[in-house]
């Protein structure tokens, strides 16, 4: 940052921001700075009307006819094709269904099955917990045929070998915001004959992703962070077209059947991406998610990423100016090419400090044991919000507000 930073300058940046018009499309409570869109996105203004319509009219009045007349049956494919535009996939390669964890199990198990004779699943320690838990489950259900190996990220490249069945990594790390070189690791996996599965939960709608450009095999992602689909929104998965005809996923439910309404006893997988479906679509959740996805698709991802990078650099510069000597350590990389759309700080009193921040109307979150996370969501966060957030944080530290007993009590959700 070469300019002298002050609030007036940041107000000018906001006035010149080409994405500023998107902010009014979101419901943002007064007197609140929301820097947690990397965990739960803000509600789009049209989400409430869409929920009321799908519940009141489509379900309430049209009832079961809605599968046809309101196109419920096509929701997974239609929404998947929209998300495909955000992750560098083609139509028919992305579908919306189930949760991120369920989709990970389906694709990881399928990938292992596609690689007979190979015994390793490779990931990294400290990956998002559910990813490691699910992979441990795949290991257990394989009866020892495959084992999960977690390798420090600096050693991952060399750890991928001819015995590796599938590499499973999160593109942007949930805690540190560190971003892998997707192209290099995908190429390495393929060089050794391995498949690769990317978790895009902290990437989709935040950083440019080009799955087909790098030749990725599989991917999963959630709908409730940067896609603003609401708590528990359906997830999505990607299967490269070259794998679709041979992929055998373990949850062979009726919506993945070639002809679900033939009601046959024997299972015949659908010929394309539909074979990854299992049970009935979460119609209400998917319908609300579509509102958020439509907003994201309407934005220019190049501009979204440019603003995200500028916001991250601004936050880091202000932290270095205002919080020196107060016990904070920067966890995220200063190199924007290696950082997603968040910045994480470490402090031994991180939990209490974050609770004090939230009480003052600045919402980030805490990740054990000592990480404060701040997310940058360019469609609704302003530059001046970042200035104000750091000012509040500096004031909390100066006053010692975090030491209050009410901020020491751990809640169930941090």
C-alpha positions, 0 to 999 in steps of 0.5 A: 500500500503506497497511499497514506491510509485514512478513512476519507481515502477508503470512502473514495475507494468505495465510491469508485468501486465497480461492485458497490451496487451489489451491496444493496442486494443483501440484507445487512443489519444496521450498525454491524460490520460482517467479516464472516462471509467465509463461514456463513454468507449474508442473506440476499434480499430476494432470498426471503421472497423466494422462500415464501414463494416456494413454500407458499405457492409452489408447495402450498398451492401447486403441491406435488405438481410442482415437480413438473410445472415449477421444475423442481425435478431440474433444480440440481442440474440447473443450479449445477450448471450455474455454479459450473460457470464459477469453477471453470466447468462445463454444463453437465459436470456440476450438480447440486445435492446433499452436503459437502461431507456426503459428496466427499464420501461419494467421490472419494470412495468412487475415486478409490474404486477407480484405482485398483491396486493403489493403496494411498489416499493423500491429504494434509494434517490440519485439513478441514476436520470433516474432510479428514473424518470422511476420509478416515471413514473411506479407509475403514470401509475399504477394509484396509485396502486403502490408508489415509496418509496426511503429509505436511503441505511442503512435502505433498508434491514429493509424497504423491507417488505411483501407489497414490489412488487419490489426493484430496485437498482443500484449495483454500485452507479454512483456518489460515487462508493459504491457497494451493497451486491447483494446477501444479498439484493436479499435474503432479497427481496425474504424472503419477497416475493418481486422481485428485479431488479438490474441496472448493468450499472456501474458494467458490465465489471468492477466488477464480477457479478453473477446474477444466483448465487445470484438468481436475478430476473431482471437486466438492463445495458448499453453498452457504459461504460465498454463494450466500445460500443460507445455513445448511444450504445444499452443496455441489460436486464436480465430476470431469466428463471423462470420468462420468461413464465409469464412476460408481458412487456408493450411495446409489439412490433412486435419483441417481437411477437412469430412470427413477420413475420406472420404479424398477428393483435393480439399479442402473446408474444415470449416464451422466452427472446425475448418477451422483445424486442419491435422494430427493432434492432439498427443494426449499434449500436449493431454491434459496441457494439459487438466489445467491448463485445468481448474484455471484454469476452476475458479478465479474470474478476478475473484479471480485478477486481484485477487490478481495486482494485489495481488501486483504492487503488493506487489512494487513496494512492496518493491522500492522499500523494499529496492533503492533506490540499487542500480541497478534501474529499474522497467520495468512500469507502476505502474498495474495497469490497464496491467500484466499479471501480471508486473513487470519491472526493468531493471539493467545487470547483469540477467543475472548478478543473475538467475543469482545469484537462481536459484542461491538458489532464486528463479526468475525470468528474464532478457530481453535486453538488461537485463530481469529478469522476475518473474511472479505466478501467483495459483493457487500463489504466496503473498504471503510468497514475494514478501517472501522473494524480495525479501529474497534479491535485496537480500541478493545485492546487499548481498553482491555475489554476482552478481559471481561468475564463474559468473554471468557465463557466458551459457547458451543459454536465459535 
